[in-house]
Amino acid sequence: MSIPEVNEKKQKVKILFKSCSFALIIQLFLALLSFNPVCAAQGKQDLKIGLIGLDTSHCIAYTRMLNDPDNQSHVEGARIIAAYPGGSPDIPSSINRLPGYRKELKETWGISIVETIPELLEMVDAVILTSVDGRKHLEQVKPVFAAGVRVFIDKPLAAELKEVKEIIALSRNSGTPFFTASSLRFFPGITKLTNKDEYGEILSVDAFSPAALEPHHTDLYWYGIHGVETLYALMGPGCIKVTRVFNEDGEVVVGLWEDGRISTFRGIRKGSSPYGARIITDKGTFISDPIDGSLYQALLIEVVKFLRGGVKC
């Protein structure tokens, strides 16, 4: 659900934490929003989208899928027309990639590059915030909320829980909806496992993903969020207790759901680093499909629905 539309009763759910990673706290909170897209009536004209942050491969992938009708994973209804570069000098994977992505967006796709976020907001109908550095998101989204412009905030939502709460408060106070998600939440090879007729009732989930650490982000915020999103895509909301085992090579987080189910997330920092999940149901044991080239398409479909006036509820 869009943050301003969260049912007040859901906010009263009590979540107990024991040795819990801050990234999982975020996802436990966001999971209460129970994403179920409802698309509002859409006009024929493409929505004009602005990017904030050109330091992640997502900005290139999203542009290709939205702006190229010949792309096999093309998503209709929106086009990226302008971008504000951003960038974080103290994160090599940000500052080193920014020049190349900026050049490709401008020269290959004809995207207008602007120097300020207010300038961007004058040109677009909605925003996709793709800055790779979660520390930047709070300040970058403030003028977006102030302008009443809908925004999808790419992962990570922020770099710590305090900033997550501030973003939520700003959204509520401005009456401007946003939503955030890893693409894994909507990946068909994962979500198909929720088909009860085919796979049965899910009794437990063992989700896994890379969980590389970044010194400016707390724990799983940086990359483990993908596996946490996978877990919630399958289990749904309702976790009431969390425990954790952690070392430099990886970690295992165990969650207890209010209905008695127990599930895990394994964050991997050494050796093979796959994405996915294994589920145990009343019909058997099943594993998700391997990640493939269509990873972002399902997410972008929901992003466009939302930015065009749809609701996440």
N, C-alpha and C positions, 0 to 999 in steps of 0.2 A: 504494500500500500504506500502511496505517497505519504511522506512524513506528516503533513498537516492533517491527513485523513485517518490517522491511526485511531482505532477504537480505544477509548479511555480504559475500558475494562482490561484490555490486553496489557496495558502498561502496569497493571497491579500484580501481574504474575511475579512471584518471588523466585529469584534465582540464587542458589547458594553456590559459592565458589570455594574451592580448596586447592591451593597451589595451581591456580589457573593462569594460562597465558593471556595477556591483554588482547591479543588478536581474537582469541576465542570468545572473550567477553563481548567484543564488538559483534561477532557473528551471532552469539546467543541473543543479544538485544535486537539485532536486525531480523533475526529469524521470527520474532514475534509479529513481524509485518506480513508474514505468509504471502509471498508473491503469487498472485493469480491475476494475469493481465486481462483487462477489459478494454478493448479498443474503442475509443470514441469515433464518431463519424468523421471520416477523413475527406478533405477536399482533393481535387485532382492536382493542384499545384504542389510541387515539391517544397518541403520545408527547407529553409535556409539555415544551415548549421555552421556554428563557429567552433573551432578547436581552441582549447587553452592548454598549452604544453606540447611541444614537438620533440620530446626526448624519449619517446617509447615507440617501439615498432607498431603499437596499436594505432597510432595516428595514420600511418601509411596503410595498414590493413583496412581500417575503417573507410578511408578515402577511396581505396580501390573498389571496395564492395558497394559503397553508396554511389559513387560518381561514374562508374563504368558499367553501363547496361549490358555489355558483352561478357562481364565477369561471370563465371559459372556459379558464384555465390552472391550474385547481385541482390541487394535489398532495396525495394522501391519505397518512394515516399519522402525522401530527403536527400539533399546534396550538401557537401561541405564546400563552403565558398570563401571562408576567411579563417585566419589562425593567428594566435598570439604565441610566440615561441617559448617564453619562460626559460627554464633550465636551472640546474643546481650545480655550481662549480665544485662543491665538496663531494659530489657523487660522480665518479668517473663514468659510469654507465649512462648518466644523464648528459653531462657536458660534452662528452666525446661523440655522442651520437647526434646531438642537436643540429650541427651544421649540415650534415648529410641529409637528414630528414627534411630540414627547412628547404634545402635546395630542391629536393625531389618534389615536394609539395608545390613549390612555386613554379618550377620549370616544366615539370611533367604534367601536373594537374591544374595549373593556372590558379592556384589558391592565392588570394591576397594576404600578404603578411603585414600585420599591423604592430605598432609599438606599445599599445596600451590596451587593457581589457575594456575600458569604457568605449574606446574607438571600435573595438570588435562588436560590442553590444549594439551599437548603432546600425550595424550591417546585417544582423542575423535574427532569426526567430527563436532559436534555441541553442543550447551549448552542450558540447561533450568535453568534459574536463579530463584531459589525458596526461597531465603532468605525472611523471613516474615517481616523483618525490611526494609522499603523503604529507610532509611538513608544509608544503606549499598550498594545500587544498583549502584550508580555512580562509586564508587571506585572499586567495584567488576567487573563491566562490562568494565572498561578501558582496562585491558589486553586482554579481549575477542575481543574487536574491533581492538586492535593493532595486534592481531594474524589473523585477517580477518575471524573469526569464527562466523557463524550465531548464533543468540541467541533469545530465547523467554524469555521475562522478565515478570515474574508472578506479579500479583497485590500485592501491589501498585507499580506503575512505579518508584516513588520516594516519598520523604516525603514533598517536597515543589516544587513550580513552577520553581525556579531558577535551581534546580538540573535536572528537566525534560528537560529544555532548553539545559543544558550542555550535557545530554545524547544524545539528538537529534543532537547537533552539532558534537559530537564525532562520531556518526554513519555516518553522512554525510561526514565528513573529512576523515574518514577511508575507506569509500565506503563499509561498512559492514552493511547489513540490519538487522533490528530487528523488532519484533512487540510485543505488549502487549495487554492483554485483560483479563477481568473477564470471567469465564466460563459461566456466565449468558448471555453474548452476543450471544452465539451459542446454548444455551439450546433449544432443539426442542419444548418444551412446550411453549416457548416464541416466537421463530422465526416463528412458524407455523402461528401466527396471521398476518404475513406480506403477506399471500396468498390472494391477492385481489379478485380472483375468488370466494373464499369461504367466506371470511370475509368482503370484501369491502375495499374501500379507507379509510385509517386511518385519522380521523379528529382531534383526540386528544388522549393522553395517560396519565394515572395516574399510575406511577411506584412506587413501594415501596420495602423496604428492611431494615434489621437491619442497624443501623448506629452508632455502638459503637465508642466512642472516645478513642484515645491513646495519652498521653501527648507529645510524641515526633513526632507526625504526625499532619499536619494541617487538621482540620475539617474532610471532607469526604474521605480523602485519605485512611484512615485506613480500613474502612469497608463499608461506604456508597457508595463506588465506584461500588459495585454490582448493586445497584438500578439505578445509573446513567448510567451504561452500558446497563441495561435493557431498559431504556428510549431511548437511542440512537439506540439500535438494532431495535426498532420499528419506531421511528420518523425519523431516518437518520440525516445527517448534516443540518446546516442552521439556528441554533439558533442565534439570534441577540441581545437578551436582557434577563437578568436574575434578578429576585428579590427573597428575602429570608426572612422567619420568622423562628427564632431559639430560643430554650431554652434547658435546660438540659434533658428534656424528649423526645425531638425530634425536627424535623424541616420540613418545606415544602419549596421547591425551585420551582419557577414558571419560565418557559422559554417561550419566544415568538420567533417563527420561522419566517424566512423571507417571507414565503408564507402566514403569518397571523394565522397559527395554534398556539394554546396555550396548553402546557402540563406541568405536574408536577412530581416532585419526592418527596416522603414522606420518610424521614429517621426516623426510630423508635428506641427509647432508653428506652422505658418503656412498659411493658405489652407484649402481643403476638407480635412476630417478624417474620412475614412471608416474603417470597420473591415472587415477581410477578408483574403483571400489569393488568390494565383494559383498554380496548380500546373502543373508540366510533368511529363508522364508518358510512358510508352512508347506511349500511345494518342493523345496530343494535349495541348492546353493548356486548362485549365478555371479558372473563377473561382468563389469562394464566393457564396452567396446574400446579398442585403442583410440587415442586421440588422433584425428586426421585433419586435413586441410579445411574442413568446414567448421572448425572450432568456433569462429566468431559469428557465423551467420545467424544462429538461433538467438544469440544475445542481441545482435543488432536489430533483428525483427522486433524484439520487445522494447529496445531503446527507442526506435522510431515510433512505435505505437504510443509509448509514454510521452515522448516529446510532442507528438501531434495532439495531445490532450487526453490520452488514455489514462487509466488508473491502475496502480499496483495495489491490490488489496488482499 
